[in-house]
Each structure stands twice: as structure tokens, then as C-alpha cells.
């Protein structure tokens, strides 16, 4: 998407470019040079969206990129999240499983430490209780 297209969309909103540059904390000249670019960065698009309180789709709609943001039959079913199986819930489930494994390992290590303490105490000829106070 080029800067001229963005500029036209902003003009439809009656945006004052001096005011917009102030919101973006850049000079009007810098804003103008950003509009002269052939390809606008996503980060600049997001900054514009926040400044004018519009969604990125407002700027994408009507552009050559609109088809990439519209679902149709060409989209694979694997690309569309199934209800109840989102990436976040999958990540939470994985973290919970890892946490459970860590707890199990911790308990095994604690048990193993107790066994080693007892073996060391037997080798020294002392009871585990006396070796802790020594």
C-alpha cells in the first residue's frame, strides 16, 4: 500500500495533517515524506490507526491488499481457528502440563534427596536427625 492511498483515505476523514503530525510526534515534513513512500510499513499504519481512531481495515479496504484480509473458499480450514481450540488455550494447556511434570520431578528429587541423606548418615554411622544438627 502506498502513501498516496493512505493520504486519500485520511482526506476522506477530513484529517488535518498538521494535527496528525502532532499526534504522531513528527514534523509535518516528516509526515509528508512518509506519504511519499511506495510501501507503507505496518508500524506506520498502526500509528495512523491509533492517531485517527480507525481500524487498519479502514485503510486496507479498497486497496490492492483487501483480498488478503477477506476470508473466502481459498482459505484452508486449518487457518481458521476451531471453536474452543485457540492458540492461547493450547498454550495454557501445554504450560499446565509442563507445570505438572515439574511438580512430579520436584517431588521425585525431594524423595531422592531424603534417600541420599539417609544413606550418607548410615555411612557416617549417625542418624539423619543428628547429621542435620551437626
C-alpha positions in Angstrom: 0.0 0.0 0.0 1.4 3.3 -0.9 1.3 6.6 1.0 -0.9 8.3 -1.6 -3.6 5.8 -0.9 -3.4 6.4 2.8 -3.4 10.1 2.3 -6.6 9.9 0.2 -8.3 7.8 2.9 -7.3 10.3 5.6 -8.6 13.2 3.5 -12.0 11.4 3.4 -12.0 11.7 7.2 -11.2 15.4 7.0 -7.9 14.9 8.9 -5.8 17.9 9.3 -2.2 16.8 8.5 -0.6 19.3 10.8 -2.7 18.0 13.7 -2.0 14.4 12.6 1.8 15.0 12.6 1.5 16.5 16.1 -0.4 13.3 17.3 2.3 11.2 15.7 5.0 13.4 17.3 6.7 14.1 14.0 7.1 17.2 11.9 4.6 17.9 9.0 7.5 17.5 6.6 8.4 14.0 8.0 4.7 13.0 7.7 4.7 14.2 4.1 7.8 12.2 3.3 6.2 9.1 4.8 3.2 9.5 2.5 5.6 9.6 -0.5 6.9 6.1 0.1 6.0 3.3 -2.2 5.3 0.8 0.5 4.0 1.9 3.9 5.2 -0.1 6.9 2.7 -1.9 9.2 4.0 0.0 12.1 3.2 3.4 10.4 -0.2 2.1 9.5 -0.9 1.1 13.2 0.4 4.6 14.3 -2.1 6.2 11.9 -4.9 4.0 13.1 -4.3 5.0 16.7 -4.0 8.7 15.8 -7.3 8.8 13.9 -9.1 6.2 15.9 -9.8 3.9 12.9 -9.1 0.2 12.4 -6.4 -1.0 10.0 -9.2 -2.4 7.8 -10.5 1.2 7.1 -7.2 1.8 5.3 -6.9 -1.7 3.8 -10.5 -1.7 2.4 -10.4 -0.7 -1.2 -6.6 -1.3 -1.6 -4.9 -4.0 -3.5 -4.4 -5.8 -0.2 -8.0 -6.1 0.8 -8.3 -9.6 -0.7 -5.7 -10.9 1.8 -7.9 -9.8 4.7 -11.1 -11.3 3.4 -12.0 -15.0 4.1 -13.2 -17.0 1.1 -13.2 -20.6 -0.1 -9.5 -20.4 -0.9 -8.6 -20.2 2.8 -7.6 -23.5 4.3 -9.8 -24.8 7.1 -6.6 -25.3 9.2 -6.1 -21.5 9.1 -9.4 -20.8 10.8 -9.4 -21.5 14.5 -12.0 -24.1 15.6 -14.2 -23.0 18.5 -12.6 -23.9 21.8 -9.1 -24.6 20.4 -7.3 -21.3 20.2 -3.6 -20.8 20.3 -3.9 -19.3 23.7 -5.9 -22.2 25.2 -3.4 -24.6 23.6 -0.5 -22.7 25.1 -2.2 -22.7 28.5 -2.8 -26.4 28.3 0.8 -27.0 27.4 2.1 -24.8 30.2 -0.2 -26.6 32.7 1.2 -30.0 31.6 4.7 -28.7 31.9 4.0 -27.4 35.4 2.5 -30.8 36.4 5.6 -32.5 35.1 7.9 -30.1 37.0 5.9 -30.7 40.2 6.3 -34.5 39.8 10.0 -34.1 39.2 10.4 -31.9 42.2 8.7 -34.5 44.4 10.9 -37.2 42.9 14.0 -35.1 43.6 12.9 -34.4 47.2 12.4 -38.1 47.7 15.8 -38.9 46.2 17.4 -36.2 48.4 15.9 -37.9 51.5 17.2 -41.3 50.5 20.7 -39.8 49.9 20.6 -38.1 53.3 19.8 -41.4 55.0 22.5 -43.2 53.1 25.1 -40.6 54.0 24.0 -40.8 57.6 24.3 -44.6 57.6 27.8 -44.4 56.1 28.9 -41.9 58.8 27.3 -44.0 61.4 24.9 -41.3 62.5 21.2 -40.9 62.3 19.8 -38.3 59.8 18.5 -36.2 62.6 21.9 -35.8 64.3 23.7 -35.1 61.0 21.4 -32.1 60.4 22.2 -30.5 63.7 25.9 -31.1 63.4 
